[in-house]
Amino acid sequence: MGDSDLIIRQAQGEWETRDVKLIPYKQHMEDLSRRFKSVEFRYIPHFHKKLADALATLASMLPYPGNAHIDPLEIQIREKHGYCNTVEEEPNVQPWYNDIKIFLTTKEYPEQASGDQKRIIRRLASSFFLRGEVLYKRTLDLNLLRYVDVEESRRIMY
């Protein structure tokens, strides 16, 4: 997926690649494409650019597994946002956001916190707020994410 109609049409073979700087990239893309059973190139409008950027970032972080089979990745664009983040539980350890929650409540830092750690806690806390005992984070699109402690959620569920 890409937001450049020119690049997508060149990748699909509809248009010729004439820029000498782009020819090696196109050749590399064609070499990589031969390793897959099928490859589809799609133009996406600029308003979906964040999705394309996220996919490109994800792709650059994953090593190619050689000759292993890679299952297709299906992506659907929904009208409503959905967020779900999970963190593996560690026994007898406070949640990662505990220092932020304490700072928002008391304006105090952990005793062992260095100057840099205090600055980071202040910066992170600026996008969170407490409503009673519940911690929320404001997202860039003005949605609110609720942070739930694993132990607290277990008490609620059972």
Secondary structure, DSSP 8 states (H G I E B T S, - for coil): -BS-HHHHHHHTTSS----TTTHHHHHHHHHHHTTSS-----B--GGGHHHHHHHHHHHHHS---TT-----------SS----------TT---TTHHHHHHHHHS---TT--HHHHHHHHHHHTTEEEETTEEEEE-TTS-EEEE--HHHHHHHH-
